[in-house]
Every structure is written in C-alpha cells, then in structure tokens.
Amino acid sequence: MTPMLVQHHPHPASAPPATDAPGRARDWAEIQERMLVPLYEAVYEHLEVGTGTRLLGLGCGSGLALLMAAARGAQVTGVDTDHARVDLARERLLPGSGAHDGVRCGETRLLYGGPAEAADPTRPAYNLVTAFQPIGCTAGDSEGLVPALASGVRLAERGSAVVLAGWGPPERCATSTVLRVAGRLTERLRTRSGWRPATRDDLEDVAARAGLKPDGSGRVACPFGYADVESAVRGLFSTGLFDAAVEASDQATVEKEVTEALHPYLRPDGTVWMPNVFRYLVARTP
C-alpha cells in the first residue's frame, strides 16, 4: 500500500522541539507514522492476524498499527513511555474516553509504561508481541529494546510470534542520505553519534540477546512521501533521530541541513518522495 501524502502545514517551517512533546507527537501521528503502513500490513498478512490474535504492542506510539490489527479482529494492548503519543492512541482507539482515563474499552487497552503494565492475570496470555519502532539506525537504539522484549515475552504463550522491525540496507533507503546529516553534525562536534548505517544482522542480534529463536523474515518497501519539504522536515524530526544533532548544534542549523539534503528527492510538483526498504524479523518465544 502506498502511503498517502500528508497535508501542508500552513504555519512555520520549524518543527516542534523535543521539549514540545504534544507537538512532536502530533507530527508523528499526522505525518510520519503512516509511512510504515506497508510494514504493518505485510506482518499482519504474514502472521494471519485476526480474531484469535491477542497482541501486545511494545512502543505502540500513537496507535496506528494497533488500530489496523483491531480492524482485523485482534484483541490489542499497547504500551509506550511517551505520554503524548499514548494520549493520541487513546483518541484513535478509545474515542470519547478522554486522554487520561478509560484506558481500556472491551478488548483494547492502552497503557503508559513498559510491558509490566500490560500484565493482567484475568486475561489470556498474548500470542503476538510486536516492536515496530525500527532499529538499526541510531547507535545504541537496541539497548532498551532487549529488556523490554524479555519482559514482554514473559506475558506471552510459549511459541508465540515476536516481531522486530528495522531499516533496510542504506543503499536501499533513500532516507539514509538525509539521516547522515545527524551523523555528520554529531561527529563534527565530537559528541555521541545520532546515526549509523543499518547492518544485516541488527534484528537477529536483538532477538538472540532476548532469548528468541528466529522464524522467518521479510523486506517491505516503505517509501516516505510528503506534501512538501516543510512536512518532510516536521515528519522526520518527529522520529527523534535528529535530537542528538540538535543537542550538538541547534535546531535551526539541523533543519537547514536536512532541508538541503532533501533537495534530490523534491519532485516538480513540490512533493518529496524517498524510496525505502524496511526489514522485519519474526521470532518465537521459548
């Protein structure tokens, strides 16, 4: 499925700073998250997600992947440490419940925190755990995922599927050339790296460290399409992948360099189009 182009933001080109959590979350939900729809669809088709699925989404964000699973009949629970994104997920999946109450509605639960918050002895164990936030692009981005996976696996049935997602090879991801801006700025100022090339075994390494056994994988085309450069900058900044570069310099400098890096992907009609390939790994709980 080709992601829809997002609408132009009428006001200021500058993306919300990291300190503006609600603004950043809105940009993620309205602009960036839909770029991963082909990934979600491919995984759900591969695993035949449906009415018998009890899904635990780690780092569920603003809930689009959960919404798609629920539309297939799955019982979904999502956890995330980003309050602003979870609030938006509740608006999507639990309309009318309010942002800070009504965390459950029938078969749907949306919770702040990690996997421990999703434990419920009154409900059947999960049989699918997903971690759709792509890894393999930022130095150390898998470090926090391993303990989260280990904790989530304890809530799942034996032999349940666990899905990890990551960036494909840099040569297959046009967005990699834009993300290199973060690497250049942080390296130039001798601070921590904000970007690194994805490697072939990123997902397998995480699975092994979490005690999981690989059971298949796939690649999915996930082009990033934006209505204009301004939307592209806002969407990309909402990922958090440029935060280290902003800390190393300043937001205006990073936005300027990102805008310049986007020029090769600017089409005559003003839209931005970057072909990308993402990987997913299906592993099994012991």
N, C-alpha and C positions, 0 to 999 in steps of 0.2 A: 504493500500500500504506500503510495507517495504522500508524504506529509503535506498538509495544507500550508499555503503561505500565510503568514500572520499579518494582521492589520498594522498599518503605520501608527506609531505613537506620535501624537500631534505636538507634544511638548519636549522639551530639552533633550538633546542628544546624549547627555551624560547619563550613564547607567547608575542605578541606586548603589551607594557604597555598601560594603559588607555590614556596616552598622545599622543599615536600614533593612532589617530582616523582613518586614512585611512587603516592602517594595521589591526586594530581591526575590522573595517567594512568588509574588505575582508575575514577575517577568519569567520565572521558571515555568509556572503553570500556564501562562498565556502564550509564551513564545517558544521556549526550548523543549519542554517535556515531550511534546508531540513528535519531535524528531525521532524518538525511539519507538514509536508505534509499530513499525515493521518488525523490530526485535521482539516486542511483546507478543505480537501476533504469531510469529514464527515459533516461539517457545510454546505458546498455548496449543498451537496446531500439533507440534511435535509430541507433546505430552497428553493430548486429547483432554484438555481441561474442560470440565463440565460439572454436572450436578453432584457427582461424587467427590469432587475436589474440595479439600479443606486446606486453604492456602494461608501461609504466613509470609507476609512481605516485609523483609528487613530493609530499612531505609526507604520506606514507601513513598516519601516525598509528598507531593500534592495529590497522589492517589489515582492517576490515570491508569496505571497498569492494574490496580485493584478493580477499578470500575470496569475495565474490559473483561477481567476474569469473572466478576459478578454478573455481567451481562450474559456470560456463558452458563450461568447457574451455579458457580462456585460459591462456597462459604469463605469469606475473606476476612483476615485480620491484618492490619498494618501497624508497624511501629516505626517511629523516627524520632530523633533527638531535636529536630528542627521544629519548634512550636509553630512558627508561621506557616510552614508547609503543611503540617498536620491540620491546622485550622482550615486551610483551603481544601484539604482532602475531605474533611467533615462536611464542608459546604457542598461538595460534589456528591458524596455518597450518603450523607445523612441530612438531606435538605430539611430545613425547619427545626433542626435540633439545637441550633446555636453553636458557636465556636467552642465554648468551654464546658458544655455539658452534653448529655446524650451521646456518650462515646460508643454506645452500641445501639443497634437497631436490627432486630431479627438476627440474621446470620452475619452481619457486618460489625466489625469492631475497629476503631482507630485510636491508637494509644501513643502518648508521649513516652519516649524512653527506648529501651532495648528489648531483646527477646524475653527477659524475665517478666516484663509487664504483660506479656501475652499468655503466660501460663494460666490455665483455668482447668482445675480437676473435674469440673462438671461437664466439660465438653470433650468430645472425642479428640484424639491426638491428630496433629496435622499430617497430611500426606504429601505436601508440596511446600518447599521453602524457596523463596526467590530473593536474590540480591541483585537487582537490576542496575544499581548505580555502577556505571562502567569503571573498571580499574585498569591499570596498566598505562597510565598517562602521567601521573604525578608521583614523584619519589615518595615511597612510604605509604602510598594510598591503600595498600592491602593490609597494613599492620592492624588497624582497628577492625577489619572485617573478619579476621581469623577467630578472635574470641567471640564475636557476635554469631558467627556461624556455629561454633562449638556449642554455644548456649541455645541457639535455635534448634539445632539437631536433637537436643535432649527432649524437645517438645514434640518430636515427630515420630511416626511409626518406623519400625525397622524396614529398611529398603525403600524409604521414601525418596523422591527426587529432590535434589537441591540444585538450583540453577544459579550460575555465576555469569556475569557479563563483563566484557572488556572491549577496548579499542582493538581494531584490527591492525595489520602491519602499516607503518607510517606511509609507505608508498601507495597504499590503497585508501588512505584517509586524507582528503584534501585539507581538512581542518587542522591536520598536524602542522602545516606550514604556518597557520595562524597561532597555534598554541606554542610554537617555538619562540614567539615573542616573549612569553613568560620566562622561558629558559634563558634567553639572551639577557634579559634585564636582571634576573637574579644572579646569574653567573658574573655579569659585568660588575655588580656591586658586591660580589663575594658573599652572598647570603645563600640561604637554602634554595635548592632548585624548585621551581614551580612546574617544571615539565620534564619528562623523559620519554624516549621512544618506547612504545609498547614492544614486548618481546613475545616470542611464540608460546612460551610456557608459563606466562603470568597466571592464567586461570588454574592450570594444573598444579602449580606450586602452592597456591592458596588452598586448593582442595586437599592436597596431601598434608599440609600443615594443620588442617581442620579435621583430619582423620577420615576423609571422604574418598570413595572409590569412583573414579571417572567412569561414565557410562554413556558416552556419546557427546558430540559437539556439532556446531554448525556456524556458518557465516551468513550474515544478513546485510543487505545494502540498506543503509540509513542515511540518505542524503539530508544535508542541512539546508533548508530553503527558507529565505527570509524576504519580506516585502521590500526591504531597503537596508542600507548599511546601518542606519540607526537601530533598527530592530535586531540586526545581527549582533551589534555590539552589546545591546542590552541582554539578548539571549545568551550570548557566550559568557558575559560577566556573571550571569545568574548561576552558572555552574560552579563558581568558586575557584576555577582553575587559574584565574589571574590574580587571586588575592595576595599570593606571595610576591608577585611582581609589583603590585600596588604598595605593599609594605616596604619594598626595597626602594621604590622611587616615589611616585604619586599617581593618583588615578588619571589625571589629565594626560600625563606622559604615556601611560599604558594604553589609554583609549586612542590616542593619536597613532601609536604604532600598530595597534590592532586594526584600526581603520585603513592604514596604508597596506597592511598585509591582506586585507580583504579585496583590494582592487582587482587582482587577477580573476576573482570569482564574481565580479559585478557584471551583470548582463545589460544589454542595451536598454531594456525596459526599466532598469533601476533595481531589479531584484538581485539577490545574492544566492548563488547555488554552489554547494560544495559536496561532491560525491564522497561518501564514506562507507567503509565496511566495518561492522562490529562482529565480535565473536560471542558465542555463548557455550558454556560447558554444562552438561547435565551430569551430576554425580549422585551417588546413592549413600544413604545413611547406613552405618554398620548395624 
